[in-house]
């Protein structure tokens, strides 16, 4: 049984949802989409998905069932659960254990409607219930004409935290710096999605340079 928050998994879920918001739906554990609709998960469903506890059809696999045998309520027929409906699987207990949530945290954060039902509202509740921070990193570019002369790394929680020159190597060094900052200052796992650091303004400018 987990005794503390699984911070890396929680952060991984937040990152995954923010990269693919259409795959989060707090009202379903798992809903397999069609050709143009991705599979959707609630926060707990994402915990199982990212822990490889769901098969390609969004059903609990044997690893999940073995885990459930250790954390599920007494009396649950784990042996025959694979032959039951998905509703028979103790999703909540397994996800609670994976995430290291207390019962109080799980009762709020696993509900089908948190706050006003938006991701921003859910994230505020997640911060309040866990005490974790989920800062965003952003690179702002300073230009002179079409020339990049400086990069500024901003943290949504801390403000501007580093500025360097305008070369590609400088840009790459800030991505590494952000990973270190997020890990040391905010308790993250040091991983970073570089696409989150490059803002639309910079991409627009780079496209103009490429086309000029």
C-alpha positions as CSV (number, residue, x, y, z in Angstrom):
1,X,0.0,0.0,0.0
2,X,1.3,3.4,-0.9
3,X,2.1,5.7,2.0
4,X,3.1,8.9,0.2
5,X,2.2,10.8,-2.9
6,X,3.6,9.4,-6.2
7,X,4.7,12.8,-7.3
8,X,6.4,11.7,-10.6
9,X,3.2,9.9,-11.7
10,X,0.9,12.8,-10.7
11,X,3.1,15.2,-12.7
12,X,3.2,12.8,-15.7
13,X,-0.6,12.7,-15.7
14,X,-0.9,16.5,-15.5
15,X,1.6,16.8,-18.4
16,X,-0.2,14.2,-20.5
17,X,-3.6,15.9,-20.0
18,X,-2.2,19.3,-20.8
19,X,-0.6,18.0,-24.0
20,X,-3.8,16.2,-25.0
21,X,-6.8,17.8,-23.2
22,X,-9.3,16.0,-25.4
23,X,-8.2,12.7,-23.7
24,X,-9.4,13.8,-20.3
25,X,-12.9,13.3,-19.2
26,X,-13.5,13.1,-15.5
27,X,-16.8,11.3,-15.9
28,X,-15.3,8.1,-17.4
29,X,-12.6,5.7,-16.3
30,X,-11.8,4.8,-19.8
31,X,-13.7,5.4,-23.1
32,X,-12.1,4.1,-26.2
33,X,-12.5,6.5,-29.1
34,X,-13.0,5.8,-32.8
35,X,-10.6,6.7,-35.7
36,X,-10.8,10.4,-35.1
37,X,-11.5,10.4,-31.3
38,X,-8.8,9.4,-28.9
39,X,-9.3,7.2,-25.9
40,X,-10.4,9.3,-22.9
41,X,-9.5,8.8,-19.2
42,X,-10.4,10.5,-15.9
43,X,-7.4,11.4,-13.6
44,X,-7.5,7.9,-12.0
45,X,-7.9,6.3,-15.4
46,X,-4.8,8.1,-16.6
47,X,-2.9,6.7,-13.5
48,X,-3.8,3.2,-14.7
49,X,-3.1,4.0,-18.3
50,X,0.4,5.4,-17.7
51,X,1.2,2.5,-15.4
52,X,0.4,0.1,-18.2
53,X,-2.6,-1.3,-16.3
54,X,-5.0,-1.1,-19.2
55,X,-5.0,-3.2,-22.4
56,X,-5.5,-1.8,-25.9
57,X,-9.3,-1.8,-25.3
58,X,-9.0,0.2,-22.1
59,X,-9.7,-2.9,-19.9
60,X,-7.6,-3.9,-16.8
61,X,-4.9,-6.3,-17.7
62,X,-3.4,-9.1,-15.7
63,X,-0.9,-6.8,-14.0
64,X,-3.7,-4.6,-12.8
65,X,-5.7,-7.5,-11.6
66,X,-2.8,-8.8,-9.6
67,X,-2.3,-5.3,-8.1
68,X,-6.0,-5.2,-7.3
69,X,-5.7,-8.4,-5.3
70,X,-3.5,-6.5,-2.8
71,X,-5.6,-3.4,-2.4
72,X,-9.2,-4.2,-3.2
73,X,-11.9,-4.6,-0.6
74,X,-12.2,-7.9,1.1
75,X,-14.7,-10.3,-0.6
76,X,-14.0,-9.1,-4.2
77,X,-13.7,-12.1,-6.5
78,X,-10.3,-11.2,-8.0
79,X,-9.9,-14.7,-9.6
80,X,-13.0,-14.2,-11.9
81,X,-12.8,-10.4,-12.3
82,X,-11.4,-10.7,-15.8
83,X,-14.7,-12.3,-16.9
84,X,-16.8,-9.6,-15.2
85,X,-17.8,-6.2,-16.6
86,X,-15.4,-3.3,-16.3
87,X,-17.5,-1.9,-13.4
88,X,-16.5,-4.9,-11.3
89,X,-12.8,-3.8,-11.3
90,X,-11.8,-1.8,-8.2
91,X,-10.5,1.1,-10.2
92,X,-10.6,3.6,-7.4
93,X,-8.6,1.5,-4.9
94,X,-5.9,0.6,-7.4
95,X,-5.5,4.2,-8.7
96,X,-5.5,5.5,-5.1
97,X,-2.7,3.2,-4.3
98,X,-0.7,4.0,-7.5
99,X,-1.0,7.8,-6.8
100,X,-0.4,7.6,-3.0
101,X,-3.7,9.4,-2.4
102,X,-5.4,9.3,1.0
103,X,-9.1,8.3,1.1
104,X,-10.1,12.0,1.4
105,X,-8.0,13.0,-1.6
106,X,-9.4,10.2,-3.7
107,X,-13.0,10.9,-2.7
108,X,-12.7,14.4,-4.1
109,X,-10.2,14.0,-7.0
110,X,-11.8,10.8,-8.4
111,X,-15.4,12.2,-8.4
112,X,-17.0,12.7,-11.8
113,X,-17.4,16.4,-11.3
114,X,-14.8,18.6,-9.6
115,X,-15.3,22.3,-9.3
116,X,-16.9,23.7,-12.4
117,X,-15.9,20.6,-14.5
118,X,-13.1,22.3,-16.4
119,X,-9.4,21.2,-16.3
120,X,-8.3,24.5,-14.7
121,X,-10.8,24.0,-11.9
122,X,-9.7,20.4,-11.5
123,X,-6.0,21.4,-11.4
124,X,-6.8,24.0,-8.7
125,X,-8.4,21.3,-6.6
126,X,-5.4,19.0,-7.3
127,X,-3.0,21.6,-6.0
128,X,-5.1,22.3,-2.9
129,X,-5.6,18.6,-2.1
130,X,-2.0,17.5,-2.6
131,X,0.0,20.7,-1.9
132,X,1.9,20.2,-5.2
133,X,2.8,23.0,-7.6
134,X,2.5,22.5,-11.4
135,X,4.3,25.4,-13.0
136,X,4.5,26.0,-16.7
137,X,7.8,27.0,-18.4
138,X,7.8,29.4,-21.3
139,X,10.6,30.9,-23.4
140,X,10.1,34.4,-24.5
141,X,12.2,35.7,-27.4
142,X,13.7,39.2,-27.7
143,X,14.4,40.2,-31.3
144,X,16.0,43.0,-33.3
145,X,14.3,42.9,-36.7
146,X,14.3,39.2,-37.6
147,X,17.4,38.4,-35.5
148,X,16.9,36.7,-32.1
149,X,19.1,38.5,-29.6
150,X,18.0,36.9,-26.3
151,X,15.9,34.3,-24.7
152,X,14.1,34.7,-21.3
153,X,12.9,31.6,-19.4
154,X,9.8,32.3,-17.4
155,X,8.2,30.1,-14.7
156,X,4.5,30.6,-14.1
157,X,5.1,30.4,-10.4
158,X,8.4,32.2,-10.0
159,X,8.5,34.7,-12.9
160,X,11.6,35.3,-15.1
161,X,14.3,32.9,-13.9
162,X,17.1,33.0,-16.6
163,X,18.1,35.0,-19.7
164,X,20.7,34.0,-22.3
165,X,21.8,35.1,-25.7
166,X,19.9,34.3,-28.9
167,X,21.6,31.3,-30.4
168,X,20.2,27.8,-30.8
169,X,22.7,26.5,-28.3
170,X,21.5,29.1,-25.8
171,X,17.9,28.1,-26.4
172,X,18.8,24.4,-25.7
173,X,20.6,25.3,-22.5
174,X,17.5,26.9,-21.2
175,X,15.5,23.8,-21.8
176,X,18.0,21.9,-19.6
177,X,17.9,24.7,-17.0
178,X,14.1,24.5,-16.9
179,X,14.2,20.8,-16.2
180,X,16.6,21.4,-13.3
181,X,14.5,24.3,-12.0
182,X,11.3,22.3,-12.1
183,X,12.9,19.4,-10.3
184,X,14.8,21.4,-7.6
185,X,12.3,24.2,-6.9
186,X,9.0,22.5,-7.5
187,X,9.7,18.8,-6.7
188,X,9.3,17.5,-10.2
189,X,11.1,14.6,-11.9
190,X,13.3,16.7,-14.1
191,X,11.6,15.7,-17.4
192,X,10.4,18.4,-19.7
193,X,8.2,18.6,-22.8
194,X,10.2,21.0,-25.0
195,X,7.0,21.8,-27.0
196,X,5.7,23.5,-23.8
197,X,8.6,25.9,-23.8
198,X,8.4,27.2,-27.3
199,X,5.7,29.8,-27.6
200,X,3.6,30.5,-30.7
201,X,5.2,33.9,-31.2
202,X,8.6,32.3,-31.6
203,X,7.3,29.6,-34.0
204,X,5.6,32.3,-36.1
205,X,8.9,34.2,-36.3
206,X,10.9,31.1,-37.2
207,X,8.5,30.3,-40.0
208,X,8.9,33.8,-41.4
209,X,12.7,33.4,-41.3
210,X,12.5,30.0,-43.0
211,X,10.3,31.5,-45.8
212,X,12.4,34.6,-46.3
